Amino acid sequence: MSFISFLWQVNSKEKLVWYAVAIISMFGFELAQHLDFLSGEGDIIDCLVYLASSILIILCDKLDKSRSFKC
């Protein structure tokens, strides 16, 4: 998600779609582990860390956009 924030310097619908894809992929991976489609253990703590880090990245991106200068 940090790379997505860096790649798209302006707020756009594409950026939001990629954020959603990243978050859904993270939770999908944990769900697949929980349902034994993938090896590993689907863990709620991992999901909470994914969610917290995603929120932090989005907030940092919003803060960075408000401080950025315009050329």
Buried (B, 14 or more C-beta within 10 A) or exposed (E): BEEBBEEBEEEEEEBEEBBEEBBEEBBEBBBBBBEEEEEEEBEEEBBEEBEEEBEEBBEEBEEEEEEEEEE
